[in-house]
Amino acid sequence: MAAKNGIEPYDTKKGTRYKARYWKPDGKQGSKGSFETRAAAKAFQLEMEVKRAQGTFVDPAHGRVTVASVAEEWLATREADPATKRSTYARVRGIVRTRIIPDLGEHRIGSVTRGDVNEWIRTLTGEAETVRKQVSVLRGIFEFAIEHNRIHTNPASKVKQPRVPKKQKRYLTDEQIATLYEIVGRTNNGEAHGYDLIVALLAYTGLRWSELAGLRIGDVDLKTRRLSIAHTVVLVDGVPTEGVPKSYSTRSVPIPDIIAALVRTHIVRRREELAVDAKRLKDQLALLDAKSAELERVRARGVVLAARLDEVRERNATLTARIAGLEADRDARAVAGMPTEPVDVRIAAAAKTLSKLPRIEGLEKNVALIPERIARLEKQIAKAPRQAEILRDALRVLEQEPLFVGVRTRSWLRNASFRTGWLTPAVAEMDALAAKAATENDDIPPKPLGDVKPHELRHTYASLAISEGANVKALQRALGHEKASVTLDVYADLFEDDLDDIAIRLDASIRAMSEESDLSTGNPIPYYDTIWDV
């Protein structure tokens, strides 16, 4: 069948189908088939002409590549971008590899519709915030496809997503912080590690955990009582990884005087600990370096022992044969009635020499142990490069003088370690003490704090600062929020009392008007009483 106006019919097993030819902006011709009707093919052809005229043309052929292929390209660009944090890359890579590619990877990028995306969203599980993050990654992939002229519109935009419920934040009081500080200090020897100070710093500086974990001694300026927030430590694939603060913005955070005094004491102790830890690591590295030399010594020792064993065996055999010959000679002399004393002397001398030789069994045992020792050392040396890498990495961390370290690892302190070992047990003790006190005083037991997270101490800082009348802009800078509007949004509940405060202040202003005096007469102006009729 002949083509007409760029529409060409062709036969398939399912019946007649139509192919539409269209012109590209570069003057070349393209085509797209599988249309069930001539009208559908014509409509597509007209659509291509309109888009070419409007400058929004995207060649449908470019959209034939799979979502998986584009997703991997997008990941590669994110990984190569120096502005991408390693923690962010690890998160989006996990979403791409576990959710997007398995579910949508085989689809052609140009065939995915908003309906397909909505259907995919309905299959996602987890909290609303998690789902929205996954949709955001998919939207980013389609934006990448648009930038590279593979598709024209983003099917992941304006889709239905679950709403993130507002979670009521919990704020601790000054008294609760003081109690928590004291209990953490005596939990698992927390005071000796400075973990009680962590409670105070989080509650009275508002640091994020990653920022606290990344603090170096050099970040503390005790003269100005400021913390320089320029480093972070986050887990990437389970490994503590150094990075930069959120929004790539360093900031300076003030420290209250009393907390600064605690930090000063802690720094003195930390410097002593750092010296001890560094020496231990260097000693371990020296031991690893000595393994190769020890292996060579053992091999050389094995050669010497094997040669000595051969020598002793040969000497033993020679002396044994000599003694046997002398004993036969003595027996012959005795039979012949000849004196045996000269032969007896020679036999005794040979036996004495034989007795002084090393025991063959002992030499054989020592020689047999050599291959085992060599194998053990070779196995240790095979592991040594990785062990040495771990030790050198730990030494590199210590050289940066971290303000806090893990008790066991002596490296960057992990959130989970602090929570399970100190914070959670301390909060449980606080709840038990509060319940006991309520029982003794015949009061209603308070609601248990339960599981307190370090981030809640950051919320507590915001609460205490706002209650003391902190300026929102100053609080924004202290918390490291990109904009003051973020601070207002995150802590909107803390500003509810400000509404009442506004009314109180305005009421005081109105009342103050009635106390003003007329300059000409000296009499009070009855503005309040007369106008408001109260």
C-alpha positions as CSV (number, residue, x, y, z in Angstrom):
1,M,0.0,0.0,0.0
2,A,1.3,3.4,-0.9
3,A,2.0,6.2,1.5
4,K,-0.2,9.3,1.4
5,N,0.8,12.6,2.9
6,G,3.5,10.9,4.9
7,I,1.2,8.3,6.3
8,E,2.1,4.8,5.3
9,P,-0.1,1.7,6.0
10,Y,1.5,-1.7,6.5
11,D,0.2,-5.2,7.4
12,T,0.9,-7.0,10.7
13,K,-0.5,-10.2,12.3
14,K,-2.9,-7.9,14.2
15,G,-4.1,-6.1,11.1
16,T,-3.3,-2.9,9.3
17,R,-1.1,-0.4,11.1
18,Y,0.1,3.0,10.1
19,K,3.5,4.7,10.1
20,A,3.8,8.5,10.3
21,R,6.7,10.3,8.8
22,Y,7.7,13.7,10.2
23,W,10.5,16.3,9.7
24,K,13.0,17.1,12.4
25,P,14.4,20.6,13.1
26,D,17.7,19.6,11.5
27,G,15.9,18.8,8.2
28,K,16.1,15.1,8.5
29,Q,13.1,12.8,8.4
30,G,11.9,10.5,11.2
31,S,9.1,8.1,11.5
32,K,7.0,6.3,14.1
33,G,4.7,3.3,13.5
34,S,2.2,1.1,15.3
35,F,-0.7,3.5,15.0
36,E,-4.0,1.6,14.7
37,T,-5.7,4.2,12.6
38,R,-4.7,6.7,9.9
39,A,-6.2,9.5,12.0
40,A,-4.0,8.6,15.0
41,A,-0.9,8.7,12.8
42,K,-2.0,12.0,11.3
43,A,-2.6,13.5,14.7
44,F,0.9,12.5,15.8
45,Q,2.4,13.9,12.6
46,L,0.6,17.3,13.2
47,E,1.8,17.3,16.8
48,M,5.4,16.9,15.6
49,E,4.9,19.8,13.2
50,V,3.5,22.1,15.9
51,K,6.3,21.2,18.3
52,R,8.9,21.9,15.6
53,A,7.3,25.3,15.0
54,Q,7.1,26.1,18.7
55,G,10.7,25.1,19.3
56,T,9.7,22.3,21.7
57,F,10.4,19.4,19.4
58,V,11.8,16.2,21.0
59,D,12.6,13.4,18.7
60,P,10.5,10.3,19.8
61,A,13.4,8.1,18.8
62,H,15.4,9.5,21.6
63,G,12.7,8.4,24.1
64,R,13.2,4.7,23.2
65,V,16.1,4.3,25.6
66,T,15.0,2.6,28.9
67,V,14.4,4.3,32.2
68,A,17.2,2.1,33.7
69,S,19.7,3.4,31.1
70,V,18.8,7.0,31.8
71,A,18.8,6.4,35.6
72,E,22.4,5.1,35.4
73,E,23.5,8.1,33.3
74,W,21.9,10.4,35.9
75,L,23.7,8.6,38.7
76,A,27.0,8.9,37.0
77,T,26.6,12.6,36.6
78,R,25.6,12.9,40.3
79,E,28.6,10.9,41.4
80,A,31.0,13.0,39.2
81,D,29.5,16.3,40.5
82,P,31.8,17.6,43.3
83,A,28.8,19.4,44.8
84,T,27.1,16.1,45.5
85,K,27.6,14.9,49.0
86,R,28.6,11.3,49.3
87,S,25.8,10.6,51.8
88,T,23.3,12.1,49.3
89,Y,24.7,10.1,46.5
90,A,24.5,6.9,48.5
91,R,20.9,7.6,49.4
92,V,19.7,8.3,45.8
93,R,21.7,5.4,44.4
94,G,19.9,3.1,46.9
95,I,16.5,4.4,45.7
96,V,17.5,4.0,42.0
97,R,18.8,0.4,42.5
98,T,16.1,-0.9,44.8
99,R,13.0,0.9,43.7
100,I,13.2,2.6,40.3
101,I,15.1,0.2,38.2
102,P,13.4,-2.9,39.4
103,D,9.9,-1.4,39.0
104,L,10.3,1.0,36.0
105,G,13.7,0.1,34.5
106,E,12.5,-1.8,31.5
107,H,10.1,1.0,30.4
108,R,11.1,3.3,27.5
109,I,11.7,6.7,29.0
110,G,9.4,8.3,26.4
111,S,6.5,5.9,27.0
112,V,6.2,6.5,30.8
113,T,3.0,8.5,31.5
114,R,1.9,10.4,34.6
115,G,-0.6,7.5,35.1
116,D,2.3,5.0,35.2
117,V,4.1,7.1,37.8
118,N,0.9,7.4,39.9
119,E,0.5,3.6,39.7
120,W,4.1,3.2,40.8
121,I,3.6,5.5,43.8
122,R,0.7,3.3,44.9
123,T,3.1,0.4,45.2
124,L,5.5,2.2,47.4
125,T,5.6,1.3,51.1
126,G,7.0,3.1,54.1
127,E,6.4,6.5,55.6
128,A,5.1,9.4,53.6
129,E,8.4,11.2,53.8
130,T,10.3,8.1,52.4
131,V,7.8,7.8,49.5
132,R,8.2,11.5,48.7
133,K,12.0,11.1,48.6
134,Q,11.7,8.2,46.2
135,V,9.3,10.2,43.9
136,S,11.8,13.2,44.1
137,V,14.6,10.9,42.7
138,L,12.4,9.7,39.9
139,R,11.5,13.3,39.1
140,G,15.2,14.2,38.9
141,I,15.8,11.4,36.5
142,F,13.1,12.6,34.1
143,E,14.4,16.2,34.4
144,F,17.8,14.8,33.4
145,A,16.0,13.2,30.4
146,I,14.4,16.5,29.5
147,E,17.8,18.3,29.6
148,H,19.2,15.7,27.2
149,N,16.3,16.1,24.8
150,R,14.9,12.6,25.4
151,I,11.5,13.7,26.5
152,H,9.6,16.9,26.5
153,T,7.5,16.8,29.8
154,N,8.2,15.3,33.2
155,P,5.6,12.6,34.0
156,A,6.7,12.6,37.6
157,S,5.6,16.2,38.2
158,K,2.2,17.1,39.7
159,V,1.6,13.5,40.7
160,K,-0.3,12.5,43.8
161,Q,1.9,11.9,46.8
162,P,1.1,11.0,50.4
163,R,1.1,14.0,52.7
164,V,3.7,14.1,55.5
165,P,1.9,14.4,58.8
166,K,3.1,17.0,61.1
167,K,4.9,15.3,64.0
168,Q,4.6,17.0,67.4
169,K,8.1,17.8,68.6
170,R,9.2,17.1,72.1
171,Y,11.2,19.7,74.1
172,L,13.1,19.1,77.3
173,T,13.3,21.6,80.1
174,D,16.5,23.0,81.7
175,E,15.9,20.7,84.7
176,Q,15.6,17.6,82.5
177,I,18.7,18.5,80.6
178,A,20.6,18.9,83.8
179,T,19.4,15.5,85.0
180,L,20.2,13.8,81.7
181,Y,23.7,15.4,81.8
182,E,24.3,14.0,85.3
183,I,23.0,10.5,84.5
184,V,24.8,10.1,81.2
185,G,28.0,11.0,83.0
186,R,27.7,8.1,85.4
187,T,26.3,5.6,82.8
188,N,29.1,3.3,81.5
189,N,31.7,5.8,82.7
190,G,30.3,8.4,80.3
191,E,31.9,11.3,82.2
192,A,35.4,10.0,81.5
193,H,34.6,9.9,77.7
194,G,33.0,13.4,77.8
195,Y,29.6,12.0,76.7
196,D,27.8,14.0,79.4
197,L,29.2,17.1,77.6
198,I,27.6,15.9,74.4
199,V,24.2,16.3,76.1
200,A,25.0,19.8,77.1
201,L,26.4,20.8,73.7
202,L,23.4,19.4,71.7
203,A,20.9,21.1,74.1
204,Y,22.6,24.5,74.3
205,T,24.2,24.9,70.8
206,G,21.6,23.2,68.6
207,L,24.1,21.2,66.6
208,R,23.0,18.4,64.3
209,W,24.5,15.0,65.2
210,S,26.6,14.9,62.1
211,E,28.0,18.3,63.0
212,L,28.8,17.3,66.6
213,A,30.4,14.1,65.4
214,G,32.6,16.1,63.0
215,L,33.8,18.6,65.6
216,R,37.6,19.0,65.9
217,I,39.4,20.6,68.8
218,G,40.5,23.2,66.3
219,D,36.9,24.1,65.7
220,V,36.6,25.4,69.3
221,D,37.5,29.0,70.1
222,L,37.3,29.3,73.8
223,K,38.3,33.0,73.8
224,T,35.2,34.0,71.8
225,R,33.2,31.0,73.0
226,R,32.3,29.9,69.5
227,L,32.2,26.7,67.6
228,S,33.1,26.7,63.9
229,I,30.8,24.3,62.2
230,A,32.8,23.4,59.1
231,H,32.9,19.6,59.1
232,T,30.4,16.7,59.4
233,V,30.6,13.0,59.8
234,V,27.8,10.8,58.4
235,L,27.4,7.1,57.7
236,V,27.7,6.2,54.0
237,D,27.2,2.5,53.4
238,G,27.8,1.9,57.1
239,V,31.2,3.7,57.1
240,P,31.7,7.1,58.9
241,T,32.4,9.6,56.2
242,E,33.6,13.1,56.5
243,G,31.7,15.9,54.7
244,V,30.5,19.4,54.9
245,P,27.5,21.0,56.7
246,K,24.1,20.9,55.2
247,S,23.5,23.5,52.5
248,Y,27.4,23.7,52.2
249,S,27.3,26.6,54.7
250,T,29.8,26.9,57.5
251,R,28.7,28.9,60.5
252,S,29.8,30.0,63.9
253,V,27.7,28.9,66.9
254,P,28.0,30.6,70.3
255,I,28.6,28.5,73.5
256,P,27.2,29.5,76.9
257,D,29.9,30.4,79.4
258,I,29.2,27.4,81.7
259,I,29.3,25.0,78.7
260,A,32.5,26.6,77.4
261,A,34.2,25.9,80.8
262,L,33.2,22.2,80.5
263,V,34.6,22.1,76.9
264,R,37.9,23.6,78.2
265,T,38.3,20.8,80.7
266,H,37.3,18.2,78.1
267,I,39.9,19.4,75.6
268,V,42.7,19.1,78.1
269,R,41.7,15.4,78.7
270,R,41.2,14.8,75.0
271,R,44.7,15.9,74.1
272,E,46.1,13.4,76.5
273,E,43.9,10.6,75.1
274,L,44.9,11.5,71.6
275,A,48.6,11.1,72.4
276,V,47.9,7.7,73.9
277,D,45.7,6.5,71.1
278,A,48.2,7.7,68.4
279,K,51.1,5.8,70.1
280,R,49.0,2.7,70.2
281,L,48.1,2.9,66.5
282,K,51.7,3.6,65.5
283,D,52.9,0.6,67.6
284,Q,50.4,-1.6,65.9
285,L,51.5,-0.4,62.5
286,A,55.1,-1.1,63.5
287,L,54.2,-4.6,64.4
288,L,52.5,-5.1,61.0
289,D,55.6,-3.8,59.3
290,A,57.8,-6.2,61.3
291,K,55.8,-9.2,60.1
292,S,57.7,-9.5,56.8
293,A,61.0,-9.3,58.5
294,E,59.9,-12.0,61.0
295,L,58.8,-14.2,58.1
296,E,62.2,-14.0,56.5
297,R,63.8,-14.8,59.9
298,V,61.6,-17.9,60.3
299,R,62.4,-19.1,56.8
300,A,66.1,-18.6,57.4
301,R,65.7,-20.4,60.7
302,G,64.0,-23.3,58.9
303,V,66.9,-23.7,56.5
304,V,69.4,-23.7,59.4
305,L,67.4,-26.2,61.4
306,A,66.9,-28.6,58.5
307,A,70.7,-28.5,57.8
308,R,71.4,-29.1,61.5
309,L,69.0,-32.0,61.5
310,D,70.7,-33.6,58.5
311,E,74.1,-33.0,60.2
312,V,73.0,-34.6,63.5
313,R,71.5,-37.6,61.8
314,E,74.7,-38.2,59.9
315,R,76.9,-37.7,63.0
316,N,74.6,-39.9,65.0
317,A,74.7,-42.7,62.4
318,T,78.5,-42.4,62.2
319,L,79.0,-42.6,66.0
320,T,76.5,-45.4,66.4
321,A,78.3,-47.5,63.7
322,R,81.7,-46.7,65.3
323,I,80.5,-47.8,68.7
324,A,79.1,-51.0,67.3
325,G,82.5,-51.8,65.6
326,L,84.4,-51.1,68.8
327,E,82.1,-53.4,70.8
328,A,82.7,-56.2,68.3
329,D,86.5,-55.6,68.5
330,R,86.3,-55.7,72.4
331,D,84.3,-59.0,72.2
332,A,86.9,-60.5,69.9
333,R,89.7,-59.4,72.3
334,A,88.0,-60.9,75.2
335,V,87.6,-64.2,73.4
336,A,91.3,-64.2,72.5
337,G,92.4,-63.4,76.1
338,M,93.7,-60.0,75.0
339,P,93.2,-56.9,77.2
340,T,90.0,-54.9,76.4
341,E,90.7,-51.7,78.4
342,P,92.0,-49.6,75.4
343,V,88.9,-50.5,73.4
344,D,86.6,-49.7,76.4
345,V,88.2,-46.2,76.6
346,R,87.5,-45.6,73.0
347,I,83.9,-46.9,73.3
348,A,83.3,-44.6,76.3
349,A,84.7,-41.6,74.4
350,A,82.5,-42.3,71.4
351,A,79.4,-42.8,73.6
352,K,80.1,-39.5,75.4
353,T,80.3,-37.7,72.1
354,L,77.1,-39.3,71.0
355,S,75.3,-38.3,74.2
356,K,76.2,-34.7,73.6
357,L,74.5,-34.6,70.2
358,P,71.1,-32.8,70.1
359,R,68.1,-35.1,70.3
360,I,66.9,-35.9,66.8
361,E,63.3,-36.0,68.0
362,G,63.5,-32.5,69.3
363,L,65.1,-31.2,66.1
364,E,62.5,-33.0,64.0
365,K,59.7,-31.4,66.0
366,N,61.2,-27.9,65.6
367,V,61.7,-28.4,61.9
368,A,58.1,-29.6,61.6
369,L,56.8,-26.4,63.2
370,I,58.5,-24.1,60.7
371,P,55.9,-24.6,57.8
372,E,53.1,-23.9,60.3
373,R,54.7,-20.7,61.5
374,I,55.5,-19.6,57.9
375,A,51.9,-20.3,56.9
376,R,50.5,-18.3,59.8
377,L,52.8,-15.3,59.1
378,E,52.0,-15.4,55.4
379,K,48.3,-15.3,56.2
380,Q,48.8,-12.4,58.6
381,I,50.8,-10.6,55.9
382,A,48.1,-11.2,53.4
383,K,45.7,-9.4,55.7
384,A,48.3,-6.7,56.6
385,P,47.5,-4.3,53.8
386,R,43.9,-4.1,54.8
387,Q,44.8,-3.9,58.5
388,A,47.4,-1.3,57.8
389,E,44.8,0.7,55.8
390,I,42.4,0.6,58.7
391,L,45.1,1.6,61.2
392,R,46.3,4.4,59.0
393,D,42.8,5.7,58.5
394,A,42.2,5.7,62.2
395,L,45.5,7.5,62.7
396,R,44.5,10.1,60.1
397,V,41.3,10.6,62.1
398,L,43.2,11.1,65.3
399,E,45.5,13.6,63.7
400,Q,42.5,15.8,63.0
401,E,41.9,15.8,66.8
402,P,38.2,14.9,67.0
403,L,36.5,16.4,70.0
404,F,34.6,13.1,70.6
405,V,35.5,9.5,69.7
406,G,33.9,6.1,70.1
407,V,35.1,4.2,73.2
408,R,35.9,1.0,71.2
409,T,36.8,2.4,67.8
410,R,38.7,5.5,69.0
411,S,37.5,7.0,65.8
412,W,34.5,9.1,64.8
413,L,31.7,8.7,67.3
414,R,28.5,7.0,65.9
415,N,25.0,8.2,66.8
416,A,23.8,4.6,67.4
417,S,26.7,3.9,69.8
418,F,26.0,7.0,71.9
419,R,22.3,6.3,72.0
420,T,22.4,2.6,72.9
421,G,25.3,2.8,75.3
422,W,24.5,6.1,77.1
423,L,21.5,8.2,76.1
424,T,18.8,5.5,76.1
425,P,19.9,3.9,79.4
426,A,20.1,7.4,81.0
427,V,16.6,8.3,79.8
428,A,15.2,5.0,81.1
429,E,16.8,5.8,84.5
430,M,15.3,9.3,84.4
431,D,11.8,7.9,83.8
432,A,12.3,5.4,86.6
433,L,13.4,8.1,89.1
434,A,10.5,10.4,88.1
435,A,8.0,7.5,88.6
436,K,9.5,6.7,91.9
437,A,9.4,10.3,93.1
438,A,5.7,10.6,92.0
439,T,4.8,7.5,94.0
440,E,6.6,8.7,97.1
441,N,4.9,12.1,96.9
442,D,1.5,10.5,96.1
443,D,1.5,12.3,92.8
444,I,0.4,11.3,89.3
445,P,3.4,9.7,87.6
446,P,4.6,11.9,84.6
447,K,4.5,10.6,81.1
448,P,7.7,8.7,80.4
449,L,10.2,10.3,78.0
450,G,10.8,7.0,76.3
451,D,13.2,6.9,73.4
452,V,14.9,10.4,73.2
453,K,16.9,10.9,70.1
454,P,19.9,13.3,69.9
455,H,18.1,15.4,67.3
456,E,15.4,16.2,70.0
457,L,18.1,18.0,72.0
458,R,18.5,20.3,68.9
459,H,14.8,20.9,69.1
460,T,15.2,21.7,72.8
461,Y,17.8,24.3,71.9
462,A,15.4,26.0,69.6
463,S,12.7,25.9,72.3
464,L,14.9,27.4,75.0
465,A,16.2,30.1,72.6
466,I,12.8,31.1,71.5
467,S,11.5,31.1,75.1
468,E,14.3,33.5,76.0
469,G,13.3,35.9,73.1
470,A,15.9,34.9,70.6
471,N,15.6,36.8,67.2
472,V,14.4,34.4,64.5
473,K,17.2,35.5,62.1
474,A,19.8,34.9,64.7
475,L,18.3,31.5,65.5
476,Q,18.3,30.6,61.9
477,R,22.0,31.3,61.6
478,A,22.7,29.3,64.8
479,L,20.7,26.3,63.6
480,G,22.2,26.4,60.1
481,H,18.9,26.7,58.3
482,E,19.1,28.1,54.8
483,K,16.4,30.6,55.4
484,A,14.6,32.1,58.3
485,S,11.3,30.9,56.8
486,V,12.6,27.3,57.3
487,T,13.1,28.0,61.0
488,L,9.6,29.5,61.3
489,D,8.2,26.5,59.5
490,V,10.0,23.9,61.5
491,Y,9.3,25.4,64.8
492,A,6.0,27.0,64.1
493,D,4.5,25.5,67.2
494,L,7.0,27.3,69.4
495,F,5.8,30.7,68.1
496,E,2.1,30.0,69.1
497,D,2.8,31.7,72.5
498,D,4.0,34.8,70.6
499,L,0.4,35.4,69.4
500,D,-0.7,35.8,72.9
501,D,2.4,37.9,73.6
502,I,1.4,40.2,70.7
503,A,-2.0,40.8,72.2
504,I,-0.5,41.4,75.7
505,R,2.0,43.9,74.3
506,L,-0.7,45.8,72.3
507,D,-3.0,45.9,75.3
508,A,-0.2,47.4,77.4
509,S,0.4,49.9,74.6
510,I,-3.3,50.9,74.6
511,R,-3.4,51.2,78.4
512,A,-0.2,53.3,78.4
513,M,-2.1,55.9,76.3
514,S,-4.4,56.7,79.2
515,E,-1.4,57.5,81.4
516,E,-0.1,60.2,79.1
517,S,-0.6,63.8,80.2
518,D,-1.8,66.9,78.3
519,L,1.3,69.1,78.1
520,S,-0.8,72.3,78.3
521,T,-2.9,71.4,81.4
522,G,-0.9,68.5,82.9
523,N,-4.0,66.5,83.2
524,P,-4.2,62.8,82.1
525,I,-5.6,62.2,78.6
526,P,-8.7,60.0,79.2
527,Y,-8.2,58.2,75.8
528,Y,-8.4,54.7,77.1
529,D,-11.5,55.1,79.3
530,T,-13.5,57.4,76.9
531,I,-12.8,55.7,73.6
532,W,-13.0,52.1,74.7
533,D,-15.7,52.7,77.3
534,V,-14.3,50.5,80.0
